[in-house]
Amino acid sequence: MTTSHRLTCTWTAPDEHTCQVVVEGELTYDSADELLRSSVRHIQDRPALRELRVDCAGLGVCDSWGLAVLLQIRRHLLAANAGLSLDNRSRAFERLLDITGTLGFLTGTPPLTRGQSQDS
């Protein structure tokens, strides 16, 4: 029996310079391409876009494929002169970003040092 790895992406555009996507479910090999396709479409359709905000509060598992998709999205955003924010990250997702050293590239911010919290 195959388990469904459902991912739901709910998009809003508060203004012409910002898009927000609320991600719920698993960002994995089985589901992450949907986020990539919809992100690229939003980036291409909005030439004035300057920031893509991803609300990760509902994100469950993120595997290496999901991380690779986020890196691809970031490259598309860089080409469009836009930034990426990963909001409401879980501890598990934060740990993945820390272990892989990708937070700085993805968001343009330096990675947290040991003992430093996201709020400091």
Biopython code that builds the backbone (N, CA, C, O; Angstrom):
import numpy as np
from Bio.PDB.StructureBuilder import StructureBuilder

atoms = [
    (1, "MET", "N", (0.841, -1.179, 0.000)),
    (1, "MET", "CA", (0.000, 0.000, 0.000)),
    (1, "MET", "C", (0.885, 1.240, 0.000)),
    (1, "MET", "O", (1.856, 1.321, 0.752)),
    (2, "THR", "N", (0.545, 2.193, -0.839)),
    (2, "THR", "CA", (1.307, 3.430, -0.940)),
    (2, "THR", "C", (0.659, 4.502, -0.080)),
    (2, "THR", "O", (-0.559, 4.678, -0.098)),
    (3, "THR", "N", (1.479, 5.208, 0.666)),
    (3, "THR", "CA", (0.983, 6.300, 1.492)),
    (3, "THR", "C", (0.927, 7.568, 0.658)),
    (3, "THR", "O", (1.860, 7.860, -0.091)),
    (4, "SER", "N", (-0.139, 8.313, 0.779)),
    (4, "SER", "CA", (-0.258, 9.585, 0.074)),
    (4, "SER", "C", (0.573, 10.647, 0.785)),
    (4, "SER", "O", (0.480, 10.817, 2.001)),
    (5, "HIS", "N", (1.372, 11.343, 0.022)),
    (5, "HIS", "CA", (2.204, 12.414, 0.572)),
    (5, "HIS", "C", (1.643, 13.740, 0.062)),
    (5, "HIS", "O", (2.242, 14.394, -0.791)),
    (6, "ARG", "N", (0.535, 14.109, 0.576)),
    (6, "ARG", "CA", (-0.195, 15.278, 0.102)),
    (6, "ARG", "C", (0.466, 16.569, 0.556)),
    (6, "ARG", "O", (0.917, 16.692, 1.694)),
    (7, "LEU", "N", (0.511, 17.522, -0.355)),
    (7, "LEU", "CA", (1.006, 18.858, -0.066)),
    (7, "LEU", "C", (-0.024, 19.845, -0.582)),
    (7, "LEU", "O", (-0.455, 19.763, -1.732)),
    (8, "THR", "N", (-0.416, 20.777, 0.271)),
    (8, "THR", "CA", (-1.352, 21.820, -0.121)),
    (8, "THR", "C", (-0.628, 23.154, -0.089)),
    (8, "THR", "O", (0.042, 23.486, 0.888)),
    (9, "CYS", "N", (-0.767, 23.915, -1.167)),
    (9, "CYS", "CA", (-0.151, 25.242, -1.269)),
    (9, "CYS", "C", (-1.261, 26.258, -1.491)),
    (9, "CYS", "O", (-1.957, 26.213, -2.506)),
    (10, "THR", "N", (-1.426, 27.174, -0.543)),
    (10, "THR", "CA", (-2.452, 28.205, -0.641)),
    (10, "THR", "C", (-1.764, 29.544, -0.851)),
    (10, "THR", "O", (-1.005, 30.006, 0.001)),
    (11, "TRP", "N", (-2.034, 30.158, -1.988)),
    (11, "TRP", "CA", (-1.335, 31.377, -2.400)),
    (11, "TRP", "C", (-2.175, 32.624, -2.156)),
    (11, "TRP", "O", (-3.390, 32.615, -2.350)),
    (12, "THR", "N", (-1.516, 33.695, -1.730)),
    (12, "THR", "CA", (-2.108, 35.031, -1.658)),
    (12, "THR", "C", (-1.066, 36.026, -2.148)),
    (12, "THR", "O", (0.134, 35.752, -2.129)),
    (13, "ALA", "N", (-1.540, 37.174, -2.584)),
    (13, "ALA", "CA", (-0.645, 38.246, -3.021)),
    (13, "ALA", "C", (-1.111, 39.538, -2.361)),
    (13, "ALA", "O", (-1.954, 40.246, -2.913)),
    (14, "PRO", "N", (-0.564, 39.857, -1.168)),
    (14, "PRO", "CA", (-0.992, 41.050, -0.446)),
    (14, "PRO", "C", (-0.764, 42.346, -1.218)),
    (14, "PRO", "O", (-1.501, 43.316, -1.042)),
    (15, "ASP", "N", (0.256, 42.361, -2.071)),
    (15, "ASP", "CA", (0.521, 43.519, -2.923)),
    (15, "ASP", "C", (1.322, 43.043, -4.127)),
    (15, "ASP", "O", (1.663, 41.864, -4.219)),
    (16, "GLU", "N", (1.624, 43.955, -5.053)),
    (16, "GLU", "CA", (2.291, 43.546, -6.291)),
    (16, "GLU", "C", (3.728, 43.080, -6.073)),
    (16, "GLU", "O", (4.301, 42.422, -6.941)),
    (17, "HIS", "N", (4.310, 43.412, -4.934)),
    (17, "HIS", "CA", (5.705, 43.067, -4.663)),
    (17, "HIS", "C", (5.868, 41.808, -3.809)),
    (17, "HIS", "O", (6.986, 41.328, -3.621)),
    (18, "THR", "N", (4.756, 41.272, -3.291)),
    (18, "THR", "CA", (4.833, 40.163, -2.342)),
    (18, "THR", "C", (3.848, 39.060, -2.703)),
    (18, "THR", "O", (2.693, 39.324, -3.036)),
    (19, "CYS", "N", (4.322, 37.826, -2.633)),
    (19, "CYS", "CA", (3.456, 36.647, -2.705)),
    (19, "CYS", "C", (3.691, 35.848, -1.442)),
    (19, "CYS", "O", (4.808, 35.789, -0.928)),
    (20, "GLN", "N", (2.642, 35.240, -0.951)),
    (20, "GLN", "CA", (2.769, 34.365, 0.208)),
    (20, "GLN", "C", (2.130, 33.030, -0.130)),
    (20, "GLN", "O", (1.061, 32.970, -0.737)),
    (21, "VAL", "N", (2.800, 31.965, 0.273)),
    (21, "VAL", "CA", (2.242, 30.631, 0.115)),
    (21, "VAL", "C", (2.269, 29.942, 1.474)),
    (21, "VAL", "O", (3.301, 29.885, 2.143)),
    (22, "VAL", "N", (1.115, 29.423, 1.860)),
    (22, "VAL", "CA", (1.005, 28.627, 3.080)),
    (22, "VAL", "C", (1.140, 27.174, 2.641)),
    (22, "VAL", "O", (0.338, 26.666, 1.858)),
    (23, "VAL", "N", (2.171, 26.519, 3.164)),
    (23, "VAL", "CA", (2.480, 25.140, 2.793)),
    (23, "VAL", "C", (2.013, 24.226, 3.922)),
    (23, "VAL", "O", (2.379, 24.420, 5.081)),
    (24, "GLU", "N", (1.207, 23.233, 3.573)),
    (24, "GLU", "CA", (0.717, 22.270, 4.561)),
    (24, "GLU", "C", (0.922, 20.865, 4.021)),
    (24, "GLU", "O", (0.522, 20.546, 2.901)),
    (25, "GLY", "N", (1.551, 20.034, 4.834)),
    (25, "GLY", "CA", (1.793, 18.653, 4.433)),
    (25, "GLY", "C", (3.275, 18.367, 4.338)),
    (25, "GLY", "O", (4.092, 18.989, 5.018)),
    (26, "GLU", "N", (3.607, 17.417, 3.484)),
    (26, "GLU", "CA", (4.981, 16.957, 3.357)),
    (26, "GLU", "C", (5.626, 17.497, 2.085)),
    (26, "GLU", "O", (5.052, 17.413, 0.999)),
    (27, "LEU", "N", (6.811, 18.046, 2.234)),
    (27, "LEU", "CA", (7.586, 18.551, 1.102)),
    (27, "LEU", "C", (8.632, 17.480, 0.788)),
    (27, "LEU", "O", (9.761, 17.526, 1.277)),
    (28, "THR", "N", (8.227, 16.519, -0.037)),
    (28, "THR", "CA", (9.050, 15.336, -0.289)),
    (28, "THR", "C", (9.122, 15.043, -1.783)),
    (28, "THR", "O", (8.532, 15.744, -2.604)),
    (29, "TYR", "N", (9.856, 13.998, -2.106)),
    (29, "TYR", "CA", (10.002, 13.548, -3.490)),
    (29, "TYR", "C", (8.645, 13.397, -4.169)),
    (29, "TYR", "O", (8.496, 13.718, -5.348)),
    (30, "ASP", "N", (7.670, 12.915, -3.433)),
    (30, "ASP", "CA", (6.351, 12.649, -4.002)),
    (30, "ASP", "C", (5.480, 13.884, -4.177)),
    (30, "ASP", "O", (4.464, 13.826, -4.870)),
    (31, "SER", "N", (5.857, 14.999, -3.565)),
    (31, "SER", "CA", (4.936, 16.143, -3.561)),
    (31, "SER", "C", (5.566, 17.493, -3.886)),
    (31, "SER", "O", (4.850, 18.422, -4.260)),
    (32, "ALA", "N", (6.856, 17.627, -3.759)),
    (32, "ALA", "CA", (7.498, 18.951, -3.808)),
    (32, "ALA", "C", (7.437, 19.623, -5.171)),
    (32, "ALA", "O", (7.485, 20.851, -5.253)),
    (33, "ASP", "N", (7.331, 18.845, -6.242)),
    (33, "ASP", "CA", (7.310, 19.459, -7.571)),
    (33, "ASP", "C", (6.123, 20.399, -7.758)),
    (33, "ASP", "O", (6.202, 21.346, -8.541)),
    (34, "GLU", "N", (5.031, 20.148, -7.051)),
    (34, "GLU", "CA", (3.875, 21.055, -7.132)),
    (34, "GLU", "C", (4.250, 22.441, -6.622)),
    (34, "GLU", "O", (3.865, 23.444, -7.222)),
    (35, "LEU", "N", (4.999, 22.509, -5.520)),
    (35, "LEU", "CA", (5.445, 23.803, -5.002)),
    (35, "LEU", "C", (6.383, 24.475, -5.994)),
    (35, "LEU", "O", (6.301, 25.688, -6.191)),
    (36, "LEU", "N", (7.262, 23.719, -6.616)),
    (36, "LEU", "CA", (8.175, 24.289, -7.607)),
    (36, "LEU", "C", (7.400, 24.861, -8.788)),
    (36, "LEU", "O", (7.628, 26.006, -9.178)),
    (37, "ARG", "N", (6.492, 24.084, -9.360)),
    (37, "ARG", "CA", (5.714, 24.551, -10.521)),
    (37, "ARG", "C", (4.917, 25.808, -10.191)),
    (37, "ARG", "O", (4.935, 26.776, -10.951)),
    (38, "SER", "N", (4.226, 25.794, -9.071)),
    (38, "SER", "CA", (3.390, 26.956, -8.743)),
    (38, "SER", "C", (4.245, 28.167, -8.390)),
    (38, "SER", "O", (3.863, 29.297, -8.696)),
    (39, "SER", "N", (5.384, 27.958, -7.758)),
    (39, "SER", "CA", (6.274, 29.081, -7.427)),
    (39, "SER", "C", (6.833, 29.719, -8.688)),
    (39, "SER", "O", (6.834, 30.943, -8.821)),
    (40, "VAL", "N", (7.305, 28.901, -9.606)),
    (40, "VAL", "CA", (7.856, 29.429, -10.862)),
    (40, "VAL", "C", (6.780, 30.198, -11.617)),
    (40, "VAL", "O", (7.049, 31.264, -12.170)),
    (41, "ARG", "N", (5.577, 29.667, -11.640)),
    (41, "ARG", "CA", (4.471, 30.356, -12.316)),
    (41, "ARG", "C", (4.206, 31.723, -11.673)),
    (41, "ARG", "O", (4.028, 32.712, -12.385)),
    (42, "HIS", "N", (4.178, 31.790, -10.345)),
    (42, "HIS", "CA", (3.944, 33.069, -9.668)),
    (42, "HIS", "C", (5.102, 34.038, -9.900)),
    (42, "HIS", "O", (4.873, 35.234, -10.077)),
    (43, "ILE", "N", (6.317, 33.552, -9.902)),
    (43, "ILE", "CA", (7.485, 34.412, -10.149)),
    (43, "ILE", "C", (7.420, 34.977, -11.565)),
    (43, "ILE", "O", (7.649, 36.170, -11.765)),
    (44, "GLN", "N", (7.113, 34.139, -12.542)),
    (44, "GLN", "CA", (7.052, 34.584, -13.936)),
    (44, "GLN", "C", (5.879, 35.522, -14.194)),
    (44, "GLN", "O", (5.991, 36.442, -15.004)),
    (45, "ASP", "N", (4.763, 35.301, -13.520)),
    (45, "ASP", "CA", (3.561, 36.117, -13.738)),
    (45, "ASP", "C", (3.601, 37.468, -13.038)),
    (45, "ASP", "O", (2.753, 38.321, -13.299)),
    (46, "ARG", "N", (4.566, 37.676, -12.157)),
    (46, "ARG", "CA", (4.631, 38.916, -11.372)),
    (46, "ARG", "C", (6.014, 39.554, -11.505)),
    (46, "ARG", "O", (6.873, 39.339, -10.650)),
    (47, "PRO", "N", (6.238, 40.326, -12.553)),
    (47, "PRO", "CA", (7.563, 40.930, -12.758)),
    (47, "PRO", "C", (7.958, 41.912, -11.655)),
    (47, "PRO", "O", (9.145, 42.188, -11.481)),
    (48, "ALA", "N", (6.994, 42.442, -10.913)),
    (48, "ALA", "CA", (7.314, 43.382, -9.827)),
    (48, "ALA", "C", (7.562, 42.664, -8.498)),
    (48, "ALA", "O", (7.815, 43.314, -7.483)),
    (49, "LEU", "N", (7.492, 41.336, -8.496)),
    (49, "LEU", "CA", (7.675, 40.570, -7.262)),
    (49, "LEU", "C", (9.056, 40.824, -6.672)),
    (49, "LEU", "O", (10.066, 40.771, -7.375)),
    (50, "ARG", "N", (9.086, 41.102, -5.370)),
    (50, "ARG", "CA", (10.354, 41.314, -4.672)),
    (50, "ARG", "C", (10.535, 40.364, -3.497)),
    (50, "ARG", "O", (11.636, 40.243, -2.961)),
    (51, "GLU", "N", (9.447, 39.681, -3.087)),
    (51, "GLU", "CA", (9.579, 38.740, -1.977)),
    (51, "GLU", "C", (8.536, 37.635, -2.075)),
    (51, "GLU", "O", (7.353, 37.883, -2.305)),
    (52, "LEU", "N", (9.010, 36.415, -1.894)),
    (52, "LEU", "CA", (8.135, 35.260, -1.751)),
    (52, "LEU", "C", (8.244, 34.796, -0.310)),
    (52, "LEU", "O", (9.323, 34.429, 0.154)),
    (53, "ARG", "N", (7.124, 34.816, 0.394)),
    (53, "ARG", "CA", (7.080, 34.390, 1.793)),
    (53, "ARG", "C", (6.425, 33.014, 1.846)),
    (53, "ARG", "O", (5.299, 32.832, 1.384)),
    (54, "VAL", "N", (7.142, 32.054, 2.414)),
    (54, "VAL", "CA", (6.625, 30.698, 2.570)),
    (54, "VAL", "C", (6.318, 30.484, 4.045)),
    (54, "VAL", "O", (7.218, 30.502, 4.884)),
    (55, "ASP", "N", (5.037, 30.282, 4.355)),
    (55, "ASP", "CA", (4.629, 30.004, 5.730)),
    (55, "ASP", "C", (4.756, 28.501, 5.949)),
    (55, "ASP", "O", (4.005, 27.711, 5.377)),
    (56, "CYS", "N", (5.710, 28.122, 6.777)),
    (56, "CYS", "CA", (6.057, 26.710, 7.000)),
    (56, "CYS", "C", (5.387, 26.110, 8.230)),
    (56, "CYS", "O", (5.725, 24.994, 8.624)),
    (57, "ALA", "N", (4.443, 26.825, 8.848)),
    (57, "ALA", "CA", (3.824, 26.339, 10.090)),
    (57, "ALA", "C", (3.179, 24.968, 9.910)),
    (57, "ALA", "O", (3.202, 24.153, 10.832)),
    (58, "GLY", "N", (2.611, 24.705, 8.748)),
    (58, "GLY", "CA", (1.943, 23.434, 8.502)),
    (58, "GLY", "C", (2.810, 22.405, 7.798)),
    (58, "GLY", "O", (2.329, 21.347, 7.393)),
    (59, "LEU", "N", (4.093, 22.722, 7.655)),
    (59, "LEU", "CA", (5.006, 21.805, 6.976)),
    (59, "LEU", "C", (5.352, 20.643, 7.889)),
    (59, "LEU", "O", (5.803, 20.839, 9.017)),
    (60, "GLY", "N", (5.141, 19.443, 7.397)),
    (60, "GLY", "CA", (5.521, 18.250, 8.149)),
    (60, "GLY", "C", (6.952, 17.883, 7.808)),
    (60, "GLY", "O", (7.893, 18.567, 8.212)),
    (61, "VAL", "N", (7.107, 16.823, 7.078)),
    (61, "VAL", "CA", (8.423, 16.334, 6.671)),
    (61, "VAL", "C", (8.943, 17.137, 5.483)),
    (61, "VAL", "O", (8.188, 17.494, 4.579)),
    (62, "CYS", "N", (10.238, 17.412, 5.501)),
    (62, "CYS", "CA", (10.922, 17.969, 4.332)),
    (62, "CYS", "C", (12.144, 17.090, 4.097)),
    (62, "CYS", "O", (13.068, 17.072, 4.910)),
    (63, "ASP", "N", (12.147, 16.356, 2.977)),
    (63, "ASP", "CA", (13.284, 15.488, 2.683)),
    (63, "ASP", "C", (14.271, 16.213, 1.766)),
    (63, "ASP", "O", (14.107, 17.400, 1.483)),
    (64, "SER", "N", (15.289, 15.497, 1.307)),
    (64, "SER", "CA", (16.323, 16.125, 0.480)),
    (64, "SER", "C", (15.748, 16.653, -0.831)),
    (64, "SER", "O", (16.228, 17.663, -1.345)),
    (65, "TRP", "N", (14.746, 16.000, -1.373)),
    (65, "TRP", "CA", (14.116, 16.482, -2.601)),
    (65, "TRP", "C", (13.366, 17.787, -2.324)),
    (65, "TRP", "O", (13.429, 18.721, -3.124)),
    (66, "GLY", "N", (12.668, 17.852, -1.209)),
    (66, "GLY", "CA", (11.984, 19.086, -0.838)),
    (66, "GLY", "C", (12.957, 20.231, -0.663)),
    (66, "GLY", "O", (12.687, 21.353, -1.091)),
    (67, "LEU", "N", (14.092, 19.954, -0.033)),
    (67, "LEU", "CA", (15.125, 20.975, 0.133)),
    (67, "LEU", "C", (15.677, 21.398, -1.226)),
    (67, "LEU", "O", (15.913, 22.583, -1.458)),
    (68, "ALA", "N", (15.883, 20.438, -2.121)),
    (68, "ALA", "CA", (16.373, 20.760, -3.468)),
    (68, "ALA", "C", (15.385, 21.656, -4.208)),
    (68, "ALA", "O", (15.790, 22.557, -4.942)),
    (69, "VAL", "N", (14.095, 21.412, -4.018)),
    (69, "VAL", "CA", (13.074, 22.255, -4.644)),
    (69, "VAL", "C", (13.147, 23.675, -4.093)),
    (69, "VAL", "O", (13.042, 24.635, -4.857)),
    (70, "LEU", "N", (13.323, 23.828, -2.788)),
    (70, "LEU", "CA", (13.468, 25.170, -2.211)),
    (70, "LEU", "C", (14.693, 25.877, -2.785)),
    (70, "LEU", "O", (14.645, 27.079, -3.046)),
    (71, "LEU", "N", (15.778, 25.151, -2.982)),
    (71, "LEU", "CA", (16.982, 25.738, -3.579)),
    (71, "LEU", "C", (16.715, 26.169, -5.023)),
    (71, "LEU", "O", (17.199, 27.217, -5.450)),
    (72, "GLN", "N", (15.956, 25.379, -5.775)),
    (72, "GLN", "CA", (15.602, 25.758, -7.143)),
    (72, "GLN", "C", (14.727, 27.010, -7.154)),
    (72, "GLN", "O", (14.916, 27.902, -7.982)),
    (73, "ILE", "N", (13.777, 27.069, -6.235)),
    (73, "ILE", "CA", (12.916, 28.253, -6.141)),
    (73, "ILE", "C", (13.765, 29.480, -5.842)),
    (73, "ILE", "O", (13.554, 30.541, -6.430)),
    (74, "ARG", "N", (14.711, 29.344, -4.943)),
    (74, "ARG", "CA", (15.592, 30.472, -4.603)),
    (74, "ARG", "C", (16.367, 30.950, -5.828)),
    (74, "ARG", "O", (16.527, 32.154, -6.024)),
    (75, "ARG", "N", (16.848, 30.023, -6.651)),
    (75, "ARG", "CA", (17.568, 30.420, -7.865)),
    (75, "ARG", "C", (16.653, 31.191, -8.813)),
    (75, "ARG", "O", (17.081, 32.173, -9.419)),
    (76, "HIS", "N", (15.411, 30.761, -8.947)),
    (76, "HIS", "CA", (14.449, 31.497, -9.782)),
    (76, "HIS", "C", (14.216, 32.896, -9.215)),
    (76, "HIS", "O", (14.131, 33.868, -9.965)),
    (77, "LEU", "N", (14.113, 32.995, -7.896)),
    (77, "LEU", "CA", (13.909, 34.297, -7.258)),
    (77, "LEU", "C", (15.121, 35.202, -7.444)),
    (77, "LEU", "O", (14.965, 36.397, -7.695)),
    (78, "LEU", "N", (16.316, 34.652, -7.325)),
    (78, "LEU", "CA", (17.525, 35.457, -7.548)),
    (78, "LEU", "C", (17.542, 36.016, -8.962)),
    (78, "LEU", "O", (17.891, 37.179, -9.166)),
    (79, "ALA", "N", (17.170, 35.200, -9.935)),
    (79, "ALA", "CA", (17.126, 35.654, -11.323)),
    (79, "ALA", "C", (16.090, 36.759, -11.510)),
    (79, "ALA", "O", (16.232, 37.604, -12.394)),
    (80, "ALA", "N", (15.052, 36.751, -10.680)),
    (80, "ALA", "CA", (13.995, 37.766, -10.749)),
    (80, "ALA", "C", (14.252, 38.932, -9.804)),
    (80, "ALA", "O", (13.414, 39.824, -9.672)),
    (81, "ASN", "N", (15.410, 38.926, -9.146)),
    (81, "ASN", "CA", (15.756, 39.999, -8.204)),
    (81, "ASN", "C", (14.799, 40.045, -7.018)),
    (81, "ASN", "O", (14.427, 41.122, -6.553)),
    (82, "ALA", "N", (14.407, 38.883, -6.536)),
    (82, "ALA", "CA", (13.460, 38.797, -5.423)),
    (82, "ALA", "C", (14.041, 37.919, -4.316)),
    (82, "ALA", "O", (14.931, 37.101, -4.548)),
    (83, "GLY", "N", (13.516, 38.110, -3.114)),
    (83, "GLY", "CA", (13.989, 37.369, -1.952)),
    (83, "GLY", "C", (13.012, 36.293, -1.518)),
    (83, "GLY", "O", (11.883, 36.216, -2.003)),
    (84, "LEU", "N", (13.474, 35.463, -0.594)),
    (84, "LEU", "CA", (12.685, 34.362, -0.054)),
    (84, "LEU", "C", (12.687, 34.447, 1.462)),
    (84, "LEU", "O", (13.734, 34.640, 2.079)),
    (85, "SER", "N", (11.511, 34.303, 2.060)),
    (85, "SER", "CA", (11.385, 34.206, 3.515)),
    (85, "SER", "C", (10.743, 32.869, 3.844)),
    (85, "SER", "O", (9.757, 32.469, 3.225)),
    (86, "LEU", "N", (11.308, 32.190, 4.816)),
    (86, "LEU", "CA", (10.749, 30.927, 5.301)),
    (86, "LEU", "C", (10.246, 31.180, 6.717)),
    (86, "LEU", "O", (11.016, 31.132, 7.677)),
    (87, "ASP", "N", (8.961, 31.447, 6.838)),
    (87, "ASP", "CA", (8.367, 31.854, 8.107)),
    (87, "ASP", "C", (7.838, 30.649, 8.885)),
    (87, "ASP", "O", (7.479, 29.624, 8.305)),
    (88, "ASN", "N", (7.798, 30.796, 10.214)),
    (88, "ASN", "CA", (7.199, 29.799, 11.109)),
    (88, "ASN", "C", (7.803, 28.407, 10.919)),
    (88, "ASN", "O", (7.086, 27.415, 10.782)),
    (89, "ARG", "N", (9.123, 28.357, 10.915)),
    (89, "ARG", "CA", (9.825, 27.087, 10.726)),
    (89, "ARG", "C", (9.752, 26.237, 11.991)),
    (89, "ARG", "O", (9.922, 26.743, 13.100)),
    (90, "SER", "N", (9.498, 24.950, 11.814)),
    (90, "SER", "CA", (9.508, 24.018, 12.947)),
    (90, "SER", "C", (10.952, 23.746, 13.357)),
    (90, "SER", "O", (11.890, 24.060, 12.624)),
    (91, "ARG", "N", (11.109, 23.163, 14.528)),
    (91, "ARG", "CA", (12.463, 22.805, 14.982)),
    (91, "ARG", "C", (13.111, 21.801, 14.034)),
    (91, "ARG", "O", (14.302, 21.902, 13.741)),
    (92, "ALA", "N", (12.335, 20.842, 13.560)),
    (92, "ALA", "CA", (12.887, 19.824, 12.657)),
    (92, "ALA", "C", (13.349, 20.454, 11.346)),
    (92, "ALA", "O", (14.414, 20.114, 10.831)),
    (93, "PHE", "N", (12.554, 21.364, 10.812)),
    (93, "PHE", "CA", (12.925, 22.033, 9.564)),
    (93, "PHE", "C", (14.133, 22.940, 9.796)),
    (93, "PHE", "O", (15.042, 22.997, 8.968)),
    (94, "GLU", "N", (14.135, 23.639, 10.916)),
    (94, "GLU", "CA", (15.271, 24.498, 11.275)),
    (94, "GLU", "C", (16.545, 23.659, 11.374)),
    (94, "GLU", "O", (17.612, 24.079, 10.928)),
    (95, "ARG", "N", (16.420, 22.478, 11.959)),
    (95, "ARG", "CA", (17.582, 21.588, 12.091)),
    (95, "ARG", "C", (18.086, 21.141, 10.716)),
    (95, "ARG", "O", (19.294, 21.109, 10.483)),
    (96, "LEU", "N", (17.182, 20.802, 9.818)),
    (96, "LEU", "CA", (17.569, 20.414, 8.459)),
    (96, "LEU", "C", (18.341, 21.546, 7.782)),
    (96, "LEU", "O", (19.377, 21.312, 7.159)),
    (97, "LEU", "N", (17.834, 22.765, 7.907)),
    (97, "LEU", "CA", (18.502, 23.920, 7.300)),
    (97, "LEU", "C", (19.862, 24.163, 7.939)),
    (97, "LEU", "O", (20.815, 24.545, 7.260)),
    (98, "ASP", "N", (19.948, 23.939, 9.247)),
    (98, "ASP", "CA", (21.208, 24.121, 9.967)),
    (98, "ASP", "C", (22.238, 23.068, 9.555)),
    (98, "ASP", "O", (23.383, 23.400, 9.245)),
    (99, "ILE", "N", (21.833, 21.815, 9.553)),
    (99, "ILE", "CA", (22.745, 20.718, 9.215)),
    (99, "ILE", "C", (23.271, 20.857, 7.788)),
    (99, "ILE", "O", (24.444, 20.593, 7.522)),
    (100, "THR", "N", (22.402, 21.271, 6.880)),
    (100, "THR", "CA", (22.798, 21.384, 5.475)),
    (100, "THR", "C", (23.460, 22.719, 5.154)),
    (100, "THR", "O", (24.030, 22.885, 4.076)),
    (101, "GLY", "N", (23.388, 23.671, 6.080)),
    (101, "GLY", "CA", (23.996, 24.976, 5.848)),
    (101, "GLY", "C", (23.316, 25.774, 4.747)),
    (101, "GLY", "O", (23.956, 26.604, 4.102)),
    (102, "THR", "N", (22.030, 25.536, 4.524)),
    (102, "THR", "CA", (21.334, 26.169, 3.408)),
    (102, "THR", "C", (20.503, 27.393, 3.779)),
    (102, "THR", "O", (20.049, 28.109, 2.886)),
    (103, "LEU", "N", (20.292, 27.653, 5.051)),
    (103, "LEU", "CA", (19.443, 28.775, 5.450)),
    (103, "LEU", "C", (19.955, 30.095, 4.884)),
    (103, "LEU", "O", (19.173, 30.886, 4.356)),
    (104, "GLY", "N", (21.247, 30.338, 4.987)),
    (104, "GLY", "CA", (21.811, 31.591, 4.494)),
    (104, "GLY", "C", (21.573, 31.790, 3.016)),
    (104, "GLY", "O", (21.227, 32.893, 2.593)),
    (105, "PHE", "N", (21.750, 30.748, 2.217)),
    (105, "PHE", "CA", (21.508, 30.871, 0.782)),
    (105, "PHE", "C", (20.028, 31.058, 0.496)),
    (105, "PHE", "O", (19.647, 31.907, -0.310)),
    (106, "LEU", "N", (19.196, 30.268, 1.155)),
    (106, "LEU", "CA", (17.766, 30.332, 0.884)),
    (106, "LEU", "C", (17.167, 31.688, 1.220)),
    (106, "LEU", "O", (16.354, 32.214, 0.460)),
    (107, "THR", "N", (17.558, 32.248, 2.337)),
    (107, "THR", "CA", (16.911, 33.478, 2.803)),
    (107, "THR", "C", (17.793, 34.711, 2.719)),
    (107, "THR", "O", (17.325, 35.827, 2.947)),
    (108, "GLY", "N", (19.054, 34.520, 2.396)),
    (108, "GLY", "CA", (19.956, 35.663, 2.342)),
    (108, "GLY", "C", (20.389, 36.133, 3.708)),
    (108, "GLY", "O", (20.930, 37.229, 3.850)),
    (109, "THR", "N", (20.151, 35.297, 4.737)),
    (109, "THR", "CA", (20.571, 35.629, 6.095)),
    (109, "THR", "C", (21.599, 34.611, 6.551)),
    (109, "THR", "O", (21.567, 33.464, 6.104)),
    (110, "PRO", "N", (22.502, 35.001, 7.424)),
    (110, "PRO", "CA", (23.489, 34.040, 7.902)),
    (110, "PRO", "C", (22.828, 32.980, 8.771)),
    (110, "PRO", "O", (21.824, 33.260, 9.426)),
    (111, "PRO", "N", (23.378, 31.758, 8.787)),
    (111, "PRO", "CA", (22.808, 30.716, 9.640)),
    (111, "PRO", "C", (22.979, 31.066, 11.107)),
    (111, "PRO", "O", (23.903, 31.793, 11.473)),
    (112, "LEU", "N", (22.085, 30.549, 11.953)),
    (112, "LEU", "CA", (22.184, 30.768, 13.392)),
    (112, "LEU", "C", (23.413, 30.061, 13.931)),
    (112, "LEU", "O", (23.772, 28.977, 13.473)),
    (113, "THR", "N", (24.047, 30.680, 14.899)),
    (113, "THR", "CA", (25.167, 30.021, 15.562)),
    (113, "THR", "C", (24.618, 29.163, 16.685)),
    (113, "THR", "O", (23.498, 29.384, 17.147)),
    (114, "ARG", "N", (25.386, 28.196, 17.124)),
    (114, "ARG", "CA", (24.932, 27.312, 18.204)),
    (114, "ARG", "C", (24.535, 28.138, 19.421)),
    (114, "ARG", "O", (25.242, 29.066, 19.815)),
    (115, "GLY", "N", (23.401, 27.791, 20.008)),
    (115, "GLY", "CA", (22.933, 28.476, 21.202)),
    (115, "GLY", "C", (22.150, 29.749, 20.910)),
    (115, "GLY", "O", (21.609, 30.361, 21.831)),
    (116, "GLN", "N", (22.079, 30.157, 19.650)),
    (116, "GLN", "CA", (21.356, 31.379, 19.294)),
    (116, "GLN", "C", (19.977, 30.977, 18.788)),
    (116, "GLN", "O", (19.853, 30.075, 17.959)),
    (117, "SER", "N", (18.951, 31.642, 19.284)),
    (117, "SER", "CA", (17.601, 31.320, 18.834)),
    (117, "SER", "C", (17.209, 32.239, 17.691)),
    (117, "SER", "O", (17.857, 33.257, 17.446)),
    (118, "GLN", "N", (16.142, 31.870, 16.994)),
    (118, "GLN", "CA", (15.648, 32.655, 15.872)),
    (118, "GLN", "C", (15.187, 34.037, 16.331)),
    (118, "GLN", "O", (15.208, 34.984, 15.545)),
    (119, "ASP", "N", (14.770, 34.166, 17.597)),
    (119, "ASP", "CA", (14.255, 35.430, 18.114)),
    (119, "ASP", "C", (15.338, 36.377, 18.596)),
    (119, "ASP", "O", (15.051, 37.550, 18.833)),
    (120, "SER", "N", (16.596, 35.906, 18.751)),
    (120, "SER", "CA", (17.624, 36.789, 19.303)),
    (120, "SER", "C", (18.273, 37.650, 18.269)),
    (120, "SER", "O", (19.157, 38.444, 18.592)),
]
sb = StructureBuilder()
sb.init_structure("model")
sb.init_model(0)
sb.init_chain("A")
sb.init_seg("    ")
for serial, (resi, resn, name, xyz) in enumerate(atoms, 1):
    if name == "N":
        sb.init_residue(resn, " ", resi, " ")
    sb.init_atom(name, np.array(xyz, "f"), 0.0, 1.0, " ", f" {name:<3s}", serial, name[0])
structure = sb.get_structure()
